[in-house]
Protein backbone atom coordinates (compact mmCIF):
# COMPACT_ATOMS: atom_id res chain seq x y z
CA UNK A 1 0.00 0.00 0.00
CA UNK A 2 1.39 3.40 -1.03
CA UNK A 3 1.96 6.03 1.63
CA UNK A 4 0.24 9.42 1.20
CA UNK A 5 2.63 12.26 0.29
CA UNK A 6 4.13 14.16 3.18
CA UNK A 7 3.02 17.77 3.32
CA UNK A 8 5.68 20.16 2.07
CA UNK A 9 7.82 17.46 0.43
CA UNK A 10 7.83 17.02 -3.35
CA UNK A 11 8.64 14.00 -5.47
CA UNK A 12 10.65 14.21 -8.68
CA UNK A 13 7.43 13.84 -10.69
CA UNK A 14 5.85 16.75 -8.82
CA UNK A 15 8.99 18.82 -9.49
CA UNK A 16 8.77 18.05 -13.21
CA UNK A 17 5.22 19.44 -13.25
CA UNK A 18 6.12 22.46 -11.10
CA UNK A 19 9.39 23.49 -12.77
CA UNK A 20 8.92 22.10 -16.30
CA UNK A 21 12.41 20.61 -16.03
CA UNK A 22 13.09 16.98 -16.89
CA UNK A 23 13.83 14.44 -14.14
CA UNK A 24 17.37 14.15 -15.51
CA UNK A 25 17.88 17.92 -15.28
CA UNK A 26 16.51 18.02 -11.74
CA UNK A 27 18.85 15.27 -10.51
CA UNK A 28 21.84 16.72 -12.39
CA UNK A 29 21.25 20.28 -11.13
CA UNK A 30 20.78 18.96 -7.57
CA UNK A 31 24.16 17.15 -7.78
CA UNK A 32 25.79 20.31 -9.14
CA UNK A 33 24.33 22.48 -6.38
CA UNK A 34 22.28 24.54 -8.85
CA UNK A 35 18.94 23.30 -7.45
CA UNK A 36 17.69 23.00 -3.87
CA UNK A 37 19.05 19.95 -2.02
CA UNK A 38 17.21 16.65 -1.95
CA UNK A 39 16.46 14.61 1.16
CA UNK A 40 16.52 10.83 1.39
CA UNK A 41 13.61 9.32 3.32
CA UNK A 42 15.05 5.81 3.11
CA UNK A 43 14.20 2.89 0.82
CA UNK A 44 15.17 4.97 -2.22
CA UNK A 45 12.57 7.67 -1.56
CA UNK A 46 13.95 11.13 -2.36
CA UNK A 47 12.08 14.37 -1.80
CA UNK A 48 12.65 18.10 -2.05
CA UNK A 49 11.25 20.70 0.34
CA UNK A 50 8.50 22.66 -1.39
CA UNK A 51 9.38 25.94 0.33
CA UNK A 52 13.01 25.68 -0.84
CA UNK A 53 11.96 24.90 -4.41
CA UNK A 54 9.46 27.78 -4.52
CA UNK A 55 12.09 30.18 -3.13
CA UNK A 56 14.54 28.96 -5.79
CA UNK A 57 11.92 29.53 -8.52
CA UNK A 58 11.13 33.03 -7.21
CA UNK A 59 14.83 33.93 -7.24
CA UNK A 60 15.31 32.97 -10.90
CA UNK A 61 15.86 35.94 -13.21
CA UNK A 62 13.03 36.74 -15.56
CA UNK A 63 13.83 36.67 -19.23
CA UNK A 64 12.54 38.98 -21.94
CA UNK A 65 12.81 37.88 -25.53
CA UNK A 66 14.19 40.52 -27.87
CA UNK A 67 13.69 40.54 -31.60
CA UNK A 68 14.57 42.98 -34.32
CA UNK A 69 15.65 46.42 -33.16
CA UNK A 70 15.58 45.69 -29.43
CA UNK A 71 11.80 45.71 -29.05
CA UNK A 72 10.44 43.29 -26.49
CA UNK A 73 8.48 40.46 -28.01
CA UNK A 74 4.75 40.83 -27.46
CA UNK A 75 3.88 37.21 -27.99
CA UNK A 76 2.18 38.00 -31.29
CA UNK A 77 3.44 36.11 -34.34
CA UNK A 78 5.73 38.07 -36.63
CA UNK A 79 4.07 39.07 -39.88
CA UNK A 80 6.07 40.11 -42.89
CA UNK A 81 5.00 43.34 -44.51
CA UNK A 82 4.06 43.21 -48.13
CA UNK A 83 5.84 45.65 -50.39
CA UNK A 84 3.69 48.62 -51.44
FENLINKA-V811421 format. One record per residue. N is the residue number from 1. SS is DSSP state (hx for helix, st for strand, lp for the rest). OMEGA is omega as a letter, one per 20 degrees, with the letter a starting at -180 (none if undefined). NEAR is the number of other ideal C-beta (glycine too) atoms within 10 Angstrom. Layout:
N	SS	OMEGA	NEAR
N	SS	OMEGA	NEAR
This chain:
1	lp	a	2
2	lp	r	4
3	lp	r	7
4	lp	a	5
5	lp	r	11
6	lp	a	11
7	lp	r	6
8	lp	r	11
9	st	a	15
10	st	r	23
11	lp	r	14
12	hx	r	17
13	hx	r	10
14	hx	r	15
15	hx	r	24
16	hx	r	15
17	hx	a	10
18	hx	a	14
19	hx	a	18
20	lp	r	8
21	lp	r	16
22	lp	r	12
23	hx	r	11
24	hx	r	9
25	hx	a	15
26	hx	a	20
27	hx	r	16
28	hx	a	13
29	hx	r	15
30	hx	r	17
31	hx	a	10
32	hx	a	8
33	lp	r	8
34	lp	a	10
35	lp	r	20
36	lp	a	21
37	lp	r	9
38	st	a	18
39	st	r	12
40	st	r	9
41	st	a	12
42	st	r	6
43	lp	r	5
44	lp	r	6
45	st	a	12
46	st	a	15
47	st	r	18
48	st	r	24
49	st	a	15
50	hx	a	16
51	hx	r	10
52	hx	r	16
53	hx	r	18
54	hx	r	13
55	hx	r	11
56	hx	r	15
57	hx	a	11
58	hx	a	7
59	hx	r	7
60	lp	r	8
61	lp	r	4
62	lp	a	4
63	lp	r	6
64	lp	r	6
65	lp	a	8
66	st	r	10
67	st	r	10
68	lp	a	7
69	lp	r	5
70	lp	r	6
71	st	r	8
72	st	a	9
73	lp	a	11
74	lp	a	9
75	lp	r	6
76	lp	r	6
77	lp	a	5
78	lp	r	8
79	lp	r	6
80	lp	r	5
81	lp	r	5
82	lp	r	5
83	lp	a	4
84	lp	none	3
